[in-house]
């Protein structure tokens, strides 16, 4: 079941949708494929779709099968997006973003995938800032990181994986709000062995998914335009 969201500060051309409960991954892929084709042909508008999945692992086009450490733990899917292995599960907000990248969106330049990925990163950074969490980029690593400078460690709090079909984007970002972090042990997340993963709750911030949604929606026009 999906709930439409209307906010004055969200880009008017983008429809916001929040799906209740756990969305099966094959259903998400089918919905995205259909919407991407509809955007491309002009029969539907752009969509930012917020979902929560049951526990599962997805493989990007660069995924190394050796990085799937426990193949029988959860269902696995070939996502068709860029990147490597990613975990999705309850307590994690996945945002699927379907935009016509042939045109500009705020700070995102038209027909520029790097600019789009940078925009997704900035979107997560600004959403995290609303919880007083400093999200950071890392050279050579896609995603958003949180540093513990006193301990000299860092962990990933937000993942990014995209696909662009005829200049229409799909897939998107995943923000760890309150997932079971032990579930990430079944893969090498994004092929990075040297660093772990974290969440808002692990950082001591008892945010809800609804609060994370509000932060994401409020940060959107700052990056993608009003």
Sine and cosine of phi, psi and omega as CSV:
sin_phi,cos_phi,sin_psi,cos_psi,sin_omega,cos_omega
0.00,0.00,0.71,-0.70,-0.04,-1.00
-0.89,-0.45,0.53,-0.84,0.03,-1.00
-0.88,-0.47,0.84,-0.54,0.05,-1.00
-0.96,0.28,0.59,-0.81,-0.02,-1.00
-0.86,-0.52,0.75,-0.66,0.04,-1.00
-0.85,-0.53,0.84,-0.55,0.04,-1.00
-0.71,-0.71,0.64,-0.77,-0.05,-1.00
-0.91,0.42,-0.48,0.88,-0.08,-1.00
-0.99,-0.12,0.24,0.97,0.05,-1.00
-0.99,-0.17,0.61,-0.79,-0.01,-1.00
-0.76,0.65,0.84,-0.55,-0.10,-1.00
-0.85,0.53,-0.53,0.85,-0.08,-1.00
-0.97,0.22,-0.17,0.98,-0.05,-1.00
-0.98,-0.20,0.82,-0.57,0.11,-0.99
-0.99,0.10,0.71,-0.70,0.09,-1.00
-0.97,-0.24,0.69,-0.72,0.00,-1.00
-0.65,-0.76,0.73,-0.68,0.08,-1.00
-0.89,-0.46,0.86,-0.52,0.02,-1.00
-1.00,-0.05,0.77,-0.64,0.01,-1.00
-0.99,0.15,0.45,-0.89,0.03,-1.00
0.96,0.29,-0.31,-0.95,-0.05,-1.00
-0.98,-0.21,0.85,-0.53,-0.04,-1.00
-1.00,-0.01,0.87,-0.49,0.06,-1.00
-0.86,0.51,0.65,-0.76,-0.08,-1.00
-0.89,0.46,-0.67,0.74,0.04,-1.00
-0.86,0.51,-0.57,0.82,0.05,-1.00
-0.91,0.42,-0.63,0.77,0.02,-1.00
-0.89,0.45,-0.70,0.72,0.02,-1.00
-0.88,0.48,-0.70,0.72,-0.02,-1.00
-0.90,0.43,-0.66,0.75,0.00,-1.00
-0.91,0.42,-0.68,0.73,0.02,-1.00
-0.90,0.44,-0.71,0.71,0.00,-1.00
-0.84,0.54,-0.71,0.70,-0.03,-1.00
-0.91,0.42,-0.65,0.76,-0.03,-1.00
-0.94,0.33,-0.62,0.78,0.04,-1.00
-0.86,0.50,-0.69,0.72,0.02,-1.00
-0.91,0.42,-0.63,0.78,0.00,-1.00
-0.93,0.38,-0.62,0.79,0.06,-1.00
-0.90,0.43,-0.68,0.73,-0.03,-1.00
-0.88,0.47,-0.60,0.80,-0.03,-1.00
-1.00,-0.02,-0.03,1.00,0.05,-1.00
0.99,0.15,0.27,0.96,-0.02,-1.00
-0.99,-0.14,-0.06,1.00,0.08,-1.00
-0.49,-0.87,0.40,-0.92,0.01,-1.00
-1.00,0.03,0.00,-1.00,-0.01,-1.00
-0.95,0.32,0.41,-0.91,-0.13,-0.99
-0.62,-0.78,0.72,-0.70,0.23,-0.97
-0.91,-0.41,0.91,-0.41,-0.18,-0.98
-0.89,-0.45,0.87,-0.49,-0.04,-1.00
-0.98,-0.21,0.85,-0.53,-0.06,-1.00
-0.72,-0.70,0.20,-0.98,0.13,-0.99
-0.74,-0.67,0.74,-0.68,-0.06,-1.00
-0.96,-0.29,0.39,-0.92,0.24,-0.97
-0.93,0.38,0.26,-0.97,-0.02,-1.00
-0.86,0.51,0.78,-0.62,0.00,-1.00
-0.26,-0.97,0.30,-0.95,0.08,-1.00
-0.89,-0.46,0.65,-0.76,0.05,-1.00
-0.85,-0.53,0.60,-0.80,0.00,-1.00
-0.95,-0.31,0.80,-0.61,0.12,-0.99
-0.99,0.12,0.01,-1.00,-0.08,-1.00
-0.93,0.37,-0.30,0.95,0.02,-1.00
-0.97,-0.24,0.18,0.98,-0.10,-1.00
-0.92,0.40,0.69,-0.73,0.10,-1.00
-1.00,-0.09,0.85,-0.52,-0.04,-1.00
-0.86,0.51,-0.43,0.90,0.04,-1.00
-0.92,0.38,-0.31,0.95,0.00,-1.00
-0.99,0.10,-0.04,1.00,0.14,-0.99
-1.00,-0.01,0.99,-0.11,-0.17,-0.98
-0.97,0.25,-0.59,0.80,-0.01,-1.00
-0.77,-0.63,0.99,0.13,-0.13,-0.99
-0.90,0.43,-0.31,0.95,-0.03,-1.00
-0.99,-0.16,0.08,1.00,-0.09,-1.00
-0.96,0.29,-0.78,0.62,-0.01,-1.00
-0.71,-0.71,0.30,-0.95,0.09,-1.00
-0.86,0.51,0.54,-0.84,0.04,-1.00
-0.85,-0.52,0.54,-0.84,-0.04,-1.00
-0.65,-0.76,0.60,-0.80,0.20,-0.98
-0.99,0.13,0.91,-0.42,-0.14,-0.99
-0.99,0.15,-0.51,0.86,-0.06,-1.00
0.99,0.11,-0.04,1.00,0.05,-1.00
-1.00,0.02,0.12,-0.99,0.13,-0.99
-0.96,0.27,0.22,-0.97,0.06,-1.00
0.99,-0.15,-0.23,-0.97,-0.12,-0.99
-0.88,-0.47,-0.69,-0.72,-0.05,-1.00
-0.99,0.13,0.64,-0.77,0.05,-1.00
-0.68,-0.74,0.56,-0.83,0.12,-0.99
-0.98,-0.19,0.64,-0.77,0.18,-0.98
-0.80,-0.60,0.58,-0.82,0.03,-1.00
-0.10,-0.99,0.04,-1.00,0.01,-1.00
-0.83,0.55,0.62,-0.79,-0.01,-1.00
1.00,0.05,-0.04,1.00,0.06,-1.00
-0.92,-0.40,0.75,-0.66,0.05,-1.00
-1.00,-0.07,0.89,-0.45,0.08,-1.00
-0.98,-0.19,0.77,-0.64,-0.01,-1.00
-0.90,-0.45,0.92,-0.39,0.04,-1.00
-1.00,-0.08,0.82,-0.57,-0.14,-0.99
-0.89,-0.45,0.89,-0.46,-0.02,-1.00
-0.89,-0.46,0.98,-0.20,-0.07,-1.00
-0.82,-0.57,0.47,-0.88,0.12,-0.99
-1.00,0.10,0.99,-0.13,-0.08,-1.00
-0.98,0.19,0.04,1.00,0.10,-0.99
-0.94,0.35,-0.31,0.95,0.05,-1.00
-0.88,-0.48,0.30,-0.95,0.00,-1.00
-0.96,0.29,0.50,-0.87,0.10,-0.99
-0.73,-0.69,0.99,-0.10,0.00,-1.00
0.86,0.50,-0.89,-0.46,0.00,-1.00
-0.99,0.15,-0.13,0.99,-0.06,-1.00
-1.00,0.02,0.85,-0.52,-0.03,-1.00
-0.97,0.25,0.48,-0.88,0.00,-1.00
-0.93,0.36,0.57,-0.82,0.06,-1.00
0.76,0.65,0.72,0.69,-0.02,-1.00
-0.64,-0.76,0.99,-0.11,-0.08,-1.00
-0.91,0.41,-0.61,0.79,0.04,-1.00
-0.88,0.47,-0.66,0.75,0.04,-1.00
-0.90,0.45,-0.61,0.80,0.02,-1.00
-0.91,0.40,-0.72,0.69,0.02,-1.00
-0.88,0.47,-0.66,0.75,0.07,-1.00
-0.86,0.50,-0.62,0.78,0.04,-1.00
-0.90,0.43,-0.66,0.75,0.06,-1.00
-0.89,0.46,-0.67,0.74,0.06,-1.00
-0.87,0.50,-0.73,0.69,-0.02,-1.00
-0.90,0.44,-0.60,0.80,0.05,-1.00
-0.85,0.52,-0.75,0.66,0.02,-1.00
-0.90,0.43,-0.68,0.74,0.00,-1.00
-0.85,0.52,-0.70,0.71,-0.03,-1.00
-0.95,0.32,-0.55,0.83,0.08,-1.00
-0.92,0.40,-0.68,0.73,0.02,-1.00
-0.90,0.43,-0.55,0.83,0.01,-1.00
-0.86,0.50,-0.46,0.89,0.02,-1.00
-0.94,0.34,-0.24,0.97,0.11,-0.99
-0.96,-0.27,0.22,0.97,-0.06,-1.00
0.86,0.50,0.57,0.82,0.08,-1.00
-0.94,-0.34,0.78,-0.63,0.00,-1.00
-1.00,-0.03,0.98,-0.18,0.10,-1.00
-1.00,0.09,0.61,-0.79,-0.09,-1.00
-0.71,-0.71,0.48,-0.88,0.14,-0.99
-1.00,0.06,0.34,-0.94,0.11,-0.99
-0.72,-0.70,0.76,-0.65,0.01,-1.00
-0.85,0.53,0.79,-0.61,0.04,-1.00
0.99,0.13,0.00,1.00,0.00,-1.00
-0.76,-0.65,0.86,-0.50,0.05,-1.00
-0.98,0.19,0.63,-0.78,0.01,-1.00
0.85,-0.53,0.01,-1.00,-0.03,-1.00
-0.87,-0.49,0.69,-0.72,-0.16,-0.99
-0.85,-0.52,0.48,-0.88,0.08,-1.00
-0.86,-0.51,0.82,-0.58,-0.08,-1.00
-0.98,-0.18,0.68,-0.74,0.20,-0.98
-0.95,-0.31,1.00,0.01,-0.12,-0.99
-0.92,0.40,-0.52,0.86,0.02,-1.00
-0.90,0.43,-0.63,0.78,-0.01,-1.00
-1.00,-0.01,-0.20,0.98,-0.02,-1.00
0.95,0.31,0.47,0.88,-0.02,-1.00
-0.82,-0.57,0.20,-0.98,0.09,-1.00
-0.45,-0.89,0.36,-0.93,-0.03,-1.00
-0.56,-0.83,0.42,-0.91,-0.03,-1.00
-1.00,0.04,0.75,-0.67,0.02,-1.00
-0.91,-0.42,-0.30,0.95,-0.01,-1.00
-0.63,-0.78,0.76,-0.65,0.00,-1.00
-0.96,-0.27,0.47,-0.88,0.01,-1.00
-0.72,-0.70,0.75,-0.66,0.08,-1.00
-0.50,-0.86,0.82,-0.58,-0.11,-0.99
-0.78,-0.62,0.34,-0.94,0.19,-0.98
-0.66,-0.75,0.60,-0.80,0.02,-1.00
-0.79,-0.61,0.84,-0.54,-0.01,-1.00
-0.88,-0.48,0.93,-0.36,-0.03,-1.00
0.78,0.63,0.70,0.72,0.06,-1.00
0.93,0.36,0.34,0.94,0.18,-0.98
-0.92,-0.38,0.80,-0.60,-0.06,-1.00
-1.00,0.09,0.46,-0.89,0.22,-0.98
-0.51,-0.86,-0.04,-1.00,-0.26,-0.97
0.87,0.50,-0.43,-0.90,-0.07,-1.00
0.30,-0.95,-0.87,-0.50,-0.13,-0.99
-0.74,-0.67,0.34,-0.94,0.09,-1.00
-0.70,-0.72,0.84,-0.54,-0.02,-1.00
-0.95,-0.33,0.81,-0.58,0.00,-1.00
-0.99,0.14,0.96,-0.28,0.03,-1.00
-1.00,-0.07,-0.89,0.46,0.05,-1.00
-0.54,-0.84,0.79,0.62,0.06,-1.00
-0.98,0.20,0.25,-0.97,0.16,-0.99
-0.97,0.22,0.97,-0.25,-0.10,-0.99
-0.92,0.40,-0.35,0.94,0.04,-1.00
-0.91,0.41,-0.36,0.93,0.00,-1.00
-0.92,0.39,-0.40,0.91,0.02,-1.00
-0.93,0.36,-0.29,0.96,-0.05,-1.00
-0.92,0.38,-0.26,0.97,0.00,-1.00
-0.97,0.25,-0.17,0.99,0.02,-1.00
-0.69,-0.72,0.17,-0.99,0.27,-0.96
-0.99,-0.13,0.99,-0.17,-0.11,-0.99
-0.85,0.52,0.85,-0.52,0.02,-1.00
0.84,0.55,0.37,0.93,0.05,-1.00
0.96,0.28,0.21,0.98,-0.07,-1.00
-0.97,-0.25,0.93,-0.37,-0.04,-1.00
-1.00,-0.02,-0.37,0.93,-0.17,-0.99
-0.98,0.19,-0.25,0.97,-0.09,-1.00
-0.69,-0.72,0.45,-0.89,-0.04,-1.00
-0.99,-0.13,-0.29,-0.96,0.02,-1.00
-0.84,-0.54,0.38,-0.93,0.03,-1.00
-0.59,-0.80,-0.03,-1.00,-0.02,-1.00
-0.50,-0.86,0.19,-0.98,0.07,-1.00
-0.86,0.50,-0.67,0.74,0.00,-1.00
-0.91,0.41,-0.62,0.78,0.03,-1.00
-0.90,0.43,-0.42,0.91,0.05,-1.00
-1.00,0.06,0.07,1.00,0.02,-1.00
1.00,0.05,0.30,0.96,-0.02,-1.00
-0.93,-0.38,0.97,-0.25,-0.10,-1.00
-0.98,0.18,0.82,0.58,-0.02,-1.00
-0.97,0.26,0.48,-0.88,0.11,-0.99
-0.99,-0.13,0.23,-0.97,0.09,-1.00
-0.88,0.47,-0.61,0.79,0.01,-1.00
-0.89,0.46,-0.63,0.78,0.03,-1.00
-0.93,0.37,-0.61,0.79,0.08,-1.00
-0.89,0.45,-0.64,0.77,0.04,-1.00
-0.87,0.50,-0.70,0.71,0.01,-1.00
-0.88,0.47,-0.64,0.77,0.01,-1.00
-0.91,0.41,-0.67,0.74,0.01,-1.00
-0.90,0.43,-0.69,0.73,-0.03,-1.00
-0.93,0.36,-0.60,0.80,0.03,-1.00
-0.94,0.34,-0.56,0.83,-0.01,-1.00
-0.98,0.20,-0.36,0.93,-0.09,-1.00
-0.80,0.60,-0.81,0.58,-0.09,-1.00
-0.92,0.40,-0.35,0.94,0.04,-1.00
-0.92,0.39,-0.40,0.92,-0.05,-1.00
-0.94,-0.34,-0.76,0.65,-0.14,-0.99
-0.99,-0.13,0.02,1.00,0.09,-1.00
0.99,-0.11,0.44,-0.90,-0.02,-1.00
-0.98,-0.21,0.00,0.00,0.00,0.00
